[in-house]
C-alpha cells in the first residue's frame, strides 16, 4: 500500500506557494481537498458499488481526501447522495451504475463496431443536395457517438478526473487492468487507452497522483 503520509499537507500547502495559480487546473480546485472518508464510509461505499476499490485509491480516500486537488481539474469528489448511495460530483456526465463496476473492464470500444460505422460515413458524392448531406452526417454522428460512448465500454471503471475539453481519466476497478489509469479522448475520435509512466510501465493511481504533485511542486519551486 502506498504511504500517503504528508501528502495531504503537501497539497494544501501549494495553495500559498508563489506561482501556484499557474499550475494547470488550479483555478478549478485551488489546491483544496475534501475531508478524508472514514473506514466505515469506504466500506459502505464498496457495499453499494458491489466491488472493492483498488487499494491505492481506497487508501487515498482514507488518508488524503475524498477528492479535490489533483491532475488537470482534480480528482472528482465522492459524496453520499440523498438516496443512500454515493456519487462522484463534477461536470462530467458519467453516472455510476453500481452493478456495472462488478463487471470486468473491457479495455475500450469494440473496434469492429467502430470500423463498421466509420465505413458508413456519408460522402458528398452520394447526395445531390448538400442539405440532405448535412442531415445524413448529423444522423451518422449520432450513431457514432452512441457506439463510442456505449456504457459497456467503461464497465468496471470509475471516471475520476475531468481534463477539460471533453477529455477524461478513468480508474479501472475490475478486471485484468484493475488499479490502472486509462485516458479517455473519445471526444477527439480516439479510443480509451492506458496511461503510462516515463519508463513505459502502466500508470496506477498512486503514480498518476504523486507524479502530478511532484510536477506541481517543481513548477512552484517547492521542495
MIMISE-944905 format. One line per 4 residues: number of its first residue (from 1); for each residue z, y, x of N, C-alpha, C, O. Coordinates in steps of 0.05 Angstrom, whole numbers, plus 5000, padded with zeros to 4 digits. Each point is the difference from the previous one (the first is absolute). Layout:
N
NUM = Z:Y:X:Z:Y:X:Z:Y:X:Z:Y:X | ...;
// end
This chain:
223
1 = 5000:4976:5017:5000:5024:4983:5000:5025:5017:5014:5001:5021 | 4971:5019:4972:4998:5025:5015:5027:5014:4999:5013:5001:4979 | 4995:5010:5044:5024:5016:5001:4993:5029:4992:4987:5014:5016 | 5022:4994:4961:4993:5027:4990:5022:5021:5007:4999:5022:4990;
5 = 5019:4970:5028:5022:5019:5007:4989:5026:5010:4984:5001:5019 | 5025:5021:4970:4993:5027:5009:4973:5009:4989:4993:5024:5004 | 4991:4959:4983:4974:5009:4991:5002:5021:4978:4985:5019:5000 | 5033:4977:4981:5003:5020:4979:5007:5027:5012:4988:5020:4991;
9 = 5030:4981:5028:5008:5025:5012:4976:5013:5015:4997:5024:5000 | 4987:4959:5014:4977:5011:5014:4980:5013:4981:4989:5021:5006 | 5006:4966:4972:4981:5010:4980:5010:5027:4989:4986:5020:4999 | 5039:4980:4991:5011:5024:4988:5001:5023:5020:4996:5023:4992;
13 = 5009:4971:5033:5002:5020:5021:4974:5014:5005:5000:5023:5009 | 4977:4964:4984:4974:5013:5005:4995:5024:4982:4983:5017:5006 | 5032:4985:4972:4996:5022:4981:5004:5027:5014:4988:5020:4993 | 5031:4980:5026:5007:5026:5014:4986:5002:5027:5004:5020:5014;
17 = 4979:4961:4993:4987:5001:5026:4977:5020:5000:4985:5001:4980 | 5011:5014:5042:4977:5019:5001:4974:4985:4997:4995:4979:5013 | 4988:5031:4970:4973:4989:4996:5000:4976:4982:4978:4987:4997 | 5044:5006:4990:5000:4976:4983:4982:5004:4976:4990:4980:4989;
21 = 5006:5045:5003:4983:5005:4977:4971:4994:5006:4983:4999:4981 | 5010:4998:5044:4973:4994:5008:4994:4970:4999:4976:4992:5002 | 5044:4991:4995:4996:4971:4998:4986:4994:4974:5009:5010:4979 | 4970:4975:5022:4985:4994:4975:5018:4988:4979:5014:4981:5005;
25 = 4984:5030:4971:5016:4991:4977:5027:5011:4997:5013:4997:4980 | 4996:5018:5041:5028:5011:4999:5003:5019:4977:5022:5003:4989 | 4957:5011:5003:5002:5019:4977:5008:4986:4975:5010:5012:4981 | 4984:4962:5018:5006:4984:4976:5028:4988:5000:5014:5002:4980;
29 = 4994:4987:5043:5026:4986:5000:5022:5017:5014:5024:4994:4997 | 4968:5026:5019:5020:5017:5013:5021:4985:5017:5021:5011:5005 | 4972:4965:5004:5018:4984:5016:5026:4994:4985:5021:4996:5012 | 4977:5003:4962:5023:4992:4984:4999:4970:4994:4978:4988:4999;
33 = 5045:5000:4996:5001:4971:4993:5018:4996:4976:5020:5014:4996 | 4972:4967:4987:5017:4992:4978:5025:4986:5012:5000:4991:5023 | 5021:5008:4961:5023:4984:5009:4993:4971:5002:4984:4990:4985 | 5028:4996:5034:4996:4971:5002:5009:4986:4975:5017:5010:4985;
37 = 4971:4966:5009:5009:4984:4978:5023:4982:5008:5004:4995:5024 | 5011:4996:4957:5021:4980:5006:4988:4972:5000:4978:4996:4990 | 5036:4985:5022:4991:4973:5000:4997:4989:4972:4981:4985:4994 | 5036:5024:4988:4998:4991:4972:4975:5011:4987:4987:4986:4984;
41 = 5007:5039:5022:4975:5012:4989:4975:4986:5010:4982:4995:4984 | 5018:4999:5041:4976:4986:5011:4998:4972:4988:4977:4992:4994 | 5045:4995:5003:4999:4973:4988:4990:5001:4971:4985:4983:4991 | 5024:5038:4995:4991:5003:4972:4970:5006:4999:4986:4990:4983;
45 = 5005:5026:5036:4971:5007:5001:4984:4974:5005:4979:4996:4988 | 5030:4988:5031:4986:4975:5006:5000:4981:4977:4980:4986:4995 | 5041:5013:4990:5001:4983:4976:4979:5010:4980:4986:4985:4988 | 5013:5042:5008:4981:5012:4982:4971:4995:5009:4982:4995:4983;
49 = 5013:5007:5043:4973:4996:5011:4992:4971:4999:4976:4993:4999 | 5044:4989:5003:4994:4971:5001:4990:4992:5028:4987:4980:5003 | 5020:5036:5017:4992:4994:5028:5019:5013:5019:5012:5021:4994 | 4992:4967:5029:5017:5012:5021:4983:5020:5016:4978:4994:5008;
53 = 5033:5029:4998:4987:5020:5016:4999:4991:5029:5019:4986:5009 | 4960:5022:5006:5001:4994:5029:5024:5012:5013:5009:5022:4992 | 5003:4964:5027:5026:5007:5010:5001:5028:5012:5020:5015:4996 | 4959:4994:5018:5000:5026:5012:5001:5023:4979:5015:5019:5004;
57 = 4970:4978:4975:5000:5020:4979:5027:4998:4985:5012:5021:4993 | 4998:4955:5002:5025:4996:4987:5023:5014:5015:5016:5014:4988 | 4985:4982:5038:5021:5013:5016:4996:5030:5002:5019:5015:5003 | 4956:4994:4996:4995:5029:5000:5013:5012:4975:5012:5021:5001;
61 = 4984:4966:4976:5012:5011:4975:5030:5001:5002:5013:5017:4988 | 4999:4964:5026:5029:4998:5002:5012:5020:5020:5022:5010:4996 | 4964:4995:5026:5012:5015:5022:4987:5027:5006:5012:5017:5012 | 4963:4988:4978:4987:5025:5005:4998:5016:4974:5008:5023:4999;
65 = 4980:4966:4981:4997:5015:4975:4981:4985:4981:4985:4983:5008 | 5016:5025:4967:4984:4987:4979:4972:5013:4999:4985:4996:4981 | 5008:5019:5040:4974:5013:5001:5003:5028:5010:5022:5010:5005 | 4955:5004:4998:5001:5027:5009:4982:5003:5025:4978:4989:5001;
69 = 5031:5027:5018:4984:5006:5024:4989:4975:5013:5014:4980:5003 | 4961:5022:5006:4987:4977:5013:4971:5007:5005:4992:5023:4998 | 4993:4957:5010:4971:5005:5005:4986:5014:4977:5006:4996:4977 | 4975:5021:5031:4985:5016:4980:5019:5015:4982:5016:5015:5009;
73 = 4982:4980:4965:5017:5015:4981:5026:4985:4994:5014:5007:4981 | 4993:4974:5035:5026:4987:4998:5000:4973:4987:4979:4991:4989 | 5044:4996:5012:5003:4974:4987:5008:5005:4971:5020:5014:4995 | 4965:4975:4986:5006:5006:4972:5028:4991:4993:5008:4977:5006;
77 = 5008:5041:4982:5028:4993:4993:5000:4979:4978:4984:5001:4981 | 5034:4980:5021:5004:4980:4979:5026:5006:4985:5021:5005:5012 | 4977:4996:4962:5023:5008:4983:5001:4982:4975:4980:4988:4992 | 5043:5011:4996:5003:4986:4975:4984:5016:4979:4999:5024:5000;
81 = 4989:4961:4981:4988:5014:4977:5018:4998:4976:5022:4988:5001 | 4969:5023:4977:5018:5001:4976:5001:4974:4985:5014:4997:4980 | 4970:4983:5028:4998:4975:4985:5013:4977:5015:4996:4977:4993 | 5021:5029:5027:5013:4979:5015:4984:4989:5023:5009:4981:5013;
85 = 4968:5030:4992:4984:4991:5022:5000:5020:5023:5018:5016:5002 | 4961:4983:5014:4998:5017:5023:4972:5012:5002:4981:4987:4990 | 5017:5037:5021:4973:5011:5003:4998:5015:5027:5020:5010:5010 | 4956:4991:5001:4995:5015:5024:4988:5026:4992:4977:5001:4990;
89 = 5038:5021:5015:4992:5026:4990:4979:5013:5018:5003:5000:5024 | 4977:5012:4964:4980:5014:5015:4975:5006:4983:5000:4994:4977 | 4980:5018:5036:4976:5007:4986:4979:4978:4999:4980:5002:4985 | 5024:4976:5030:4980:4979:5000:5002:4985:4973:5022:4996:4989;
93 = 4956:4995:5000:5000:4988:4974:5008:4971:4999:4998:4987:4979 | 5011:5002:5044:5006:4971:5001:5026:4994:4985:5021:5010:5007 | 4977:4973:4972:5024:4992:4986:5008:4972:5009:4984:4982:5003 | 5042:5015:5002:5010:4974:5010:5003:4981:4976:5014:5005:4981;
97 = 4972:4972:5021:5003:4979:4980:5016:4978:5014:4990:4986:5017 | 5036:5011:4975:5017:4981:5014:4988:4973:5005:5003:4989:5022 | 4985:4999:4957:4990:4973:5003:4978:4998:5022:4997:4980:5013 | 4988:5042:4991:4978:5000:5019:5010:4999:5029:4986:4990:5017;
101 = 5038:5019:4988:5011:4999:5027:5006:4972:5010:5002:4995:5024 | 5002:4987:4957:5006:4972:5008:4974:4985:5007:5001:4978:5011 | 4976:5034:4984:4974:4987:5006:4993:5006:5029:5005:5023:5010 | 4982:4959:5005:4992:5005:5028:4979:5023:5001:4981:5000:4984;
105 = 5023:5018:5035:4981:5021:5004:4973:4989:5009:4999:4985:5019 | 4979:5021:4966:4974:4988:5007:4986:5012:5023:4980:4989:5011 | 5029:5035:4998:4987:5012:5024:4975:5017:4993:4981:5001:5015 | 5020:5012:4962:4978:5017:4993:4982:4989:4978:5006:4980:4987;
109 = 4972:5034:5009:4981:4993:4978:4984:4975:5005:4999:4990:5023 | 4989:5000:4956:4982:4978:5002:4973:5010:5010:4986:5015:4986 | 5006:4979:5039:4976:5012:5011:4975:4992:4985:4980:5015:4999 | 5020:4962:4988:4977:4991:4984:4996:5018:4976:4977:5009:4994;
113 = 5045:4997:4992:4997:5017:4976:4992:5028:5008:4983:5012:4986 | 5028:4999:5036:4993:5027:5008:4970:5001:5009:4986:5019:4994 | 5005:4960:5020:4973:5000:5009:4980:4998:4977:4979:5012:5000 | 5029:4973:4979:4983:4997:4977:4996:5027:4986:4978:5007:4992;
117 = 5044:5008:5004:4997:5025:4987:4986:5021:5017:4985:5016:4990 | 5019:4983:5036:4986:5018:5018:4970:4995:4998:4984:5020:5001 | 5008:4956:4996:4971:4993:4998:4988:5010:4974:4976:5002:4997 | 5041:5003:4983:4991:5009:4974:5000:5030:4997:4997:5010:4978;
121 = 5008:5004:5044:5001:5030:4998:4973:5011:4990:4979:4994:5012 | 5021:5022:4967:4975:5011:4989:4986:5018:5021:5013:5014:5015 | 4961:4984:4986:4984:5017:5019:4982:5018:4984:4993:4995:4977 | 4999:5027:5036:4984:5020:4988:4973:4989:4990:4989:5009:4980;
125 = 5000:4971:5035:4974:4988:4993:5001:4986:4973:4978:4995:4988 | 5045:4998:5002:5002:4985:4975:4999:5018:4976:4999:4990:4977 | 5002:5036:5027:5003:5019:4977:4979:5022:5001:4994:5012:5021 | 4995:4993:4956:4981:5023:4997:5015:5026:4996:4991:5021:5007;
129 = 5032:4976:4980:5017:5024:4993:5025:5000:5017:5015:4980:5000 | 4989:5041:5016:5024:5001:5018:5026:5000:4984:5020:4992:5010 | 4979:5018:4965:5024:5001:4984:5008:4971:4994:5024:4994:4999 | 4957:4988:4996:5006:4972:4996:5012:4987:5025:5018:4983:4998;
133 = 4971:5025:5025:5010:4990:5025:5030:5008:5004:5016:4984:5008 | 4990:5041:4985:5028:5010:5002:5019:4983:4983:5022:4993:5009 | 4969:5001:4967:5016:4984:4982:5004:4972:5011:5023:4990:5000 | 4956:4998:5010:5001:4973:5011:5018:5000:5025:5016:4981:5003;
137 = 4983:5039:5014:5017:5001:5023:5029:5003:4993:5018:4988:5012 | 4987:5028:4967:5028:5004:4992:5012:4973:4990:5022:4994:5006 | 4962:4991:4978:5009:4975:4990:5004:4980:5023:5019:4984:5001 | 4963:5017:5019:5002:4982:5023:5024:5006:5017:5014:4982:5009;
141 = 4992:5044:4994:5024:5008:5016:5025:4991:4986:5020:4992:5013 | 4980:5008:4960:5024:4991:4986:5004:4970:5005:5023:4991:5004 | 4955:4994:4995:5002:4971:5005:5009:4994:5029:5016:4982:5005 | 4974:5034:5013:5007:4997:5028:5030:5005:5004:5014:4985:5014;
145 = 4996:5036:4973:5028:5007:5003:5018:4979:4988:5020:4993:5011 | 4971:4996:4966:5015:4978:4987:5002:4976:5018:5021:4986:5001 | 4958:5009:5014:5000:4977:5018:5017:5006:5025:5017:4983:5007 | 4979:5040:5005:5015:5007:5023:5030:5002:4995:5016:4991:5017;
149 = 4991:5019:4960:5029:5005:4994:5012:4979:4981:5020:5005:4987 | 4967:4972:5012:5012:4978:4985:5028:4995:5010:5003:4994:5024 | 5018:5007:4959:5027:4997:5010:5005:4972:5013:5020:4997:5014 | 4963:4984:4981:5004:4974:5013:4997:5002:5030:5011:4983:5014;
153 = 4974:5037:4996:4995:5002:5028:5024:5011:5015:5002:4998:5025 | 5018:5013:4961:5024:5010:5013:5025:4985:4990:5022:5010:5004 | 4974:4968:4983:5023:4983:4992:5015:4993:5025:4989:4995:5021 | 5038:5004:4976:5016:4992:5023:5005:5023:5020:5009:4995:5022;
157 = 4984:5029:4970:5004:5023:5019:5011:5024:4985:4996:5004:4976 | 5019:5013:5038:5011:5025:4990:4985:5024:5011:4996:5001:5025 | 4997:5018:4959:4988:5025:5010:5024:5018:5008:5016:5008:4983 | 4985:4998:5043:5024:5014:5011:4994:5028:5009:5019:5015:5004;
161 = 4956:4993:4999:4995:5026:5012:4973:5012:4990:4980:4986:4998 | 5021:5039:4996:4977:5016:4993:4991:5015:5024:5014:5018:5010 | 4962:4976:5001:4990:5013:5023:4985:5026:4993:4991:5015:5018 | 5004:4989:4957:4985:5023:4991:4970:4993:4997:4991:4981:5012;
165 = 4995:5034:4971:4971:4997:4995:4994:4972:4990:4978:4989:5005 | 5041:4998:4981:4995:4974:4988:5006:4977:5018:4999:4977:4992 | 5008:5028:5034:5007:4978:5019:5029:4992:4995:5017:5016:4996 | 4988:4958:5006:5027:4989:4996:5007:4979:5021:4982:4990:5014;
169 = 5044:5004:4987:5009:4979:5018:5017:4980:4984:5016:5008:4984 | 4979:4966:5022:5014:4979:4986:5016:4983:5019:4994:4997:5023 | 5028:4992:4967:5017:4981:5014:4997:4973:4986:5005:4998:4976 | 4987:4982:5039:4996:4973:4988:5028:4987:4997:5015:4999:5019;
173 = 4990:4991:4957:5026:4988:4994:4998:4969:4999:5019:4987:5008 | 4959:5003:4983:4997:4971:4996:4974:4990:5013:4979:5013:4998 | 5022:4963:5014:4976:4988:5011:5000:5001:5031:5020:5009:5012 | 4959:4981:5000:4999:4999:5030:5003:5027:5014:5009:5000:5023;
177 = 4984:5022:4963:5002:5026:5013:5026:5014:4994:5004:5023:5006 | 5015:4962:4984:5026:5011:4992:5012:5017:5023:5001:4992:5023 | 5009:5032:4969:5013:5018:5019:4981:5019:5014:5009:5018:5014 | 4965:4978:4983:4981:5016:5015:4989:5023:4983:5001:4999:4975;
181 = 4990:5022:5038:4990:5024:4988:4969:4999:4998:4987:4994:5020 | 5003:5012:4956:4971:5002:4996:4992:5028:4991:5014:5012:4984 | 4964:4997:5026:4990:5027:4992:4980:4996:4977:4985:4981:4999 | 5014:5039:4984:4983:4998:4976:4982:5024:4998:5007:5021:4990;
185 = 4968:4976:5021:4980:5022:4999:4979:4995:4979:4977:5007:5003 | 5030:4979:4975:4980:4994:4979:4988:5024:4988:4977:4999:4990 | 5036:5024:5011:4989:5025:4990:4975:5008:5016:4983:5015:4990 | 5015:4975:5034:4976:5005:5017:4980:4978:4999:4981:4999:5015;
189 = 5024:4981:4967:4981:4978:4998:5005:4978:5020:4983:4982:5002 | 5039:5018:5012:5007:4980:5020:5023:4983:4990:5018:5010:4987 | 4982:4964:5019:5021:4982:4990:5026:5004:5015:5001:5012:5022 | 5021:4978:4966:5026:5000:5014:4997:4984:5026:4985:4981:5002;
193 = 5031:5028:5018:5000:4985:5025:5027:5003:5014:5014:5020:4995 | 4994:4961:5022:5026:5002:5013:5000:5021:5021:4981:5004:5014 | 5042:5011:4987:5003:5020:5021:5010:4985:5025:5014:4980:4999 | 4979:5031:5024:5007:4987:5026:5014:5019:5019:4996:5025:4999;
197 = 5021:4964:5017:5015:5015:5021:4980:5007:5022:4977:4992:5000 | 5033:5023:5020:4983:5009:5022:4989:4976:5016:4978:5002:5011 | 5037:4976:4989:4991:4976:5015:4982:4982:4983:4993:4978:5009 | 5001:5030:4966:4983:4984:4983:5015:4981:4983:4987:4986:4983;
201 = 5039:5011:5020:5015:4982:4983:5005:5011:4972:5000:5025:4997 | 5003:4958:4983:5004:5010:4973:5025:5018:4998:5020:4994:5013 | 4979:5027:4972:5022:5019:4998:5018:4992:4977:4992:4996:4978 | 5034:5002:5029:5020:4994:4979:5013:5026:4991:4994:5022:5011;
205 = 5024:4976:4970:5012:5024:4989:5015:5016:5021:4997:5024:5002 | 5020:4963:5015:5015:5014:5020:4982:5013:5020:5005:5023:5008 | 4974:4964:5001:4982:5012:5019:4986:5024:4989:4996:5020:5013 | 4996:4977:4961:4987:5022:4986:5018:5025:4998:4992:5022:5006;
209 = 5033:4973:4985:5018:5022:4996:5010:5012:5026:5000:5025:5004 | 5009:4958:5015:5011:5010:5025:4979:5013:5017:5005:5018:5016 | 4970:4972:4982:4978:5012:5015:4996:5029:4990:4995:5018:5016 | 5006:4985:4958:4997:5027:4989:5023:5018:5010:4995:5023:5008;
213 = 5030:4967:4991:5023:5016:5008:4997:5009:5029:5006:5023:5007 | 4987:4958:5011:4997:5007:5028:4979:5021:5004:5003:5019:5016 | 4974:4979:4970:4979:5019:5002:5008:5028:4990:4993:5020:5011 | 5022:4980:4966:5010:5025:4989:5019:5014:5019:4999:5024:5003;
217 = 5019:4961:5010:5019:5011:5019:4985:5012:5024:5007:5021:5010 | 4973:4964:4999:4984:5010:5023:4986:5026:4993:4998:5018:5016 | 4991:4983:4959:4986:5024:4991:5019:5025:5000:4991:5022:5004 | 5034:4973:4990:5020:5021:4998:5015:5004:5026:5017:5018:5002;
221 = 4977:4966:5019:5014:5003:5025:5028:4990:4999:5017:5010:5014 | 4988:4971:4969:5028:4989:4996:5002:4974:5014:4981:4984:5000 | 5041:5010:5014:5005:4975:5012:4990:4999:5029:5003:4979:5013;
// end
